[in-house]
């Protein structure tokens, strides 16, 4: 799968440049070291990647410790949801992620990703 973040879309949707704040993670080798540390093993990482597709690493402009990994997943009853974890693997709500990016005006994480990323 080829995934692109379009920088022009990153600027035009909300007139805020996020090109240096969102990284697509689509392989263990290409994952930032911080992302790799969030998993118990390469096998666990690859299992999630193979079953649910790319992950998105959100990097806060304010605090280096405010980094979040987001992935669209299915729960036990087959419903899709956005799985969001912080560096310590704690579940995080969408509002916290958006606040850390300075986008606290009601844009859901899924809409932000869908708008900026195309297959």
C-alpha positions as CSV (number, residue, x, y, z in Angstrom):
1,X,0.0,0.0,0.0
2,X,1.3,3.4,-0.9
3,X,0.3,6.1,1.5
4,X,0.9,9.8,1.0
5,X,0.4,12.8,3.1
6,X,-0.3,15.7,0.9
7,X,1.4,18.8,2.3
8,X,-0.9,21.1,0.4
9,X,-3.9,19.5,2.1
10,X,-2.1,19.8,5.5
11,X,-2.0,23.5,5.0
12,X,-5.4,24.2,3.3
13,X,-7.9,22.2,5.4
14,X,-7.3,24.2,8.6
15,X,-4.7,26.7,7.5
16,X,-2.2,25.1,9.9
17,X,0.8,23.2,8.7
18,X,0.9,19.7,10.2
19,X,3.4,18.2,7.8
20,X,6.0,17.9,10.6
21,X,3.5,16.8,13.2
22,X,2.0,13.6,11.6
23,X,4.1,10.7,10.5
24,X,2.7,7.6,8.8
25,X,4.2,4.4,10.2
26,X,3.9,1.5,7.8
27,X,6.9,-0.6,8.6
28,X,9.0,-1.6,11.7
29,X,12.2,-0.4,10.0
30,X,10.7,3.0,9.1
31,X,9.1,3.5,12.5
32,X,10.6,6.2,14.7
33,X,12.4,4.7,17.7
34,X,9.8,6.1,20.1
35,X,7.2,4.1,18.2
36,X,9.2,0.9,18.4
37,X,9.5,1.2,22.2
38,X,5.7,1.3,22.5
39,X,5.5,-2.4,21.5
40,X,6.6,-5.5,23.3
41,X,8.1,-7.0,20.1
42,X,8.4,-6.6,16.4
43,X,5.9,-9.4,16.0
44,X,3.3,-7.5,17.9
45,X,3.9,-4.4,15.9
46,X,3.7,-6.3,12.6
47,X,0.5,-8.2,13.7
48,X,-1.3,-4.9,14.2
49,X,0.1,-3.4,11.0
50,X,-0.8,-6.4,8.9
51,X,-4.4,-6.6,10.4
52,X,-5.3,-2.9,10.6
53,X,-3.1,-1.0,8.2
54,X,-0.8,2.0,8.8
55,X,-0.4,3.8,12.1
56,X,-0.1,7.5,12.5
57,X,2.4,9.1,14.9
58,X,1.3,12.5,16.1
59,X,4.0,14.7,17.5
60,X,3.1,17.6,19.7
61,X,4.7,20.9,19.0
62,X,4.6,21.8,22.8
63,X,6.0,18.8,24.6
64,X,8.2,16.0,23.3
65,X,6.6,13.6,25.7
66,X,3.2,14.3,24.2
67,X,3.4,11.9,21.3
68,X,0.6,9.6,20.3
69,X,0.2,6.6,18.1
70,X,-3.2,6.3,16.3
71,X,-4.5,3.3,14.3
72,X,-8.0,2.5,13.0
73,X,-8.9,-0.9,14.5
74,X,-11.9,-3.3,15.0
75,X,-13.1,-4.2,18.4
76,X,-14.4,-7.6,19.5
77,X,-17.8,-7.0,18.1
78,X,-16.5,-5.8,14.7
79,X,-16.9,-2.1,15.2
80,X,-14.2,0.2,13.9
81,X,-12.6,2.7,16.3
82,X,-9.5,4.9,16.5
83,X,-7.0,3.3,19.0
84,X,-4.9,6.1,20.5
85,X,-2.1,5.4,22.9
86,X,0.6,7.6,24.4
87,X,4.3,6.7,24.8
88,X,3.5,4.6,27.9
89,X,0.8,2.7,26.1
90,X,-2.1,4.4,28.0
91,X,-5.3,4.9,26.1
92,X,-5.9,8.5,25.2
93,X,-9.0,10.3,24.0
94,X,-9.2,12.2,20.7
95,X,-9.6,15.6,22.4
96,X,-6.2,15.2,24.2
97,X,-4.5,14.5,20.9
98,X,-6.1,17.4,19.1
99,X,-5.3,19.7,22.0
100,X,-1.7,18.8,22.0
101,X,-1.5,19.7,18.3
102,X,-3.2,23.0,19.0
103,X,-6.3,21.9,17.1
104,X,-8.9,22.0,19.9
105,X,-11.8,23.2,17.8
106,X,-13.7,19.9,17.4
107,X,-12.0,18.2,14.4
108,X,-12.0,14.4,15.1
109,X,-8.8,12.5,14.6
110,X,-10.4,10.3,11.9
111,X,-11.4,13.3,9.9
112,X,-8.0,14.8,10.1
113,X,-6.3,11.6,9.0
114,X,-8.8,10.9,6.2
115,X,-8.5,14.4,4.9
116,X,-4.7,14.4,4.8
117,X,-3.9,10.9,3.7
118,X,-4.8,9.2,0.4
119,X,-4.1,5.6,-0.7
